Amino acid sequence: MSARSLQRLREMYPGRYALRAEEVALVLRGKNTRRVVERQREKMADGRHPGARKIDGTWQLPLDDLAEILEPASVATPVLPAGHSAAAPSRTGRRRSEIGPRLGFIHDALFWSQVFRALGFVDEARELDEQAQAMRDEGNQVRALERARERRARLTDLANAGGRVIPDAPPKDGGL
């Protein structure tokens, strides 16, 4: 943000912390016609003007954030994608796999880590790689636990049936 822009805004609007949509339209577009003001309200409502708040039914934008819009900072820091915590409900009524979102996150994280590395954001790329590896390790642990439970159940069934249990021999049906 430019300190010069912020100072100029404070001189134009002394004693003010934030501006209404009409004033923002005048500062950004040089006019405050109904259409221009409505577009500014839409931008404030959908988050394209960060920091905008609706106070007592009126959209307001702080002077600091308006100065940032006028003269943005030269270096933008990338935002890391968040991992999905649960599968979204399906509209077709089918139950979605719990592994699908994890695999999607792993693929997305690996892609974005390559992009970040290419842009020179090595630390962020490393963090994404670590998150992807942690998600991968968690999936491997869950699958290993499921296999161990299945194997234990089969061995218990064999022991209860009175058959001889040979621990290292694979079952005849080809499973574990």
Secondary structure, DSSP 4 states (H G I P E B T S, - for coil): --HHHHHHHHHHSTT-SEEEHHHHHHHHHS---HHHHHHHHHHHHTTSSTT-EEETTEEEEEHHHHHHHHS--S-PPPPPPPPP-SPPPPTTSPPPPSHHHHHHHHHHHHHHHHHHHHHT-HHHHHHHHHHHHHHHHHHHHHHHHHHHHHHHHHHHHHHHTTPPP-TTSPPTTS--
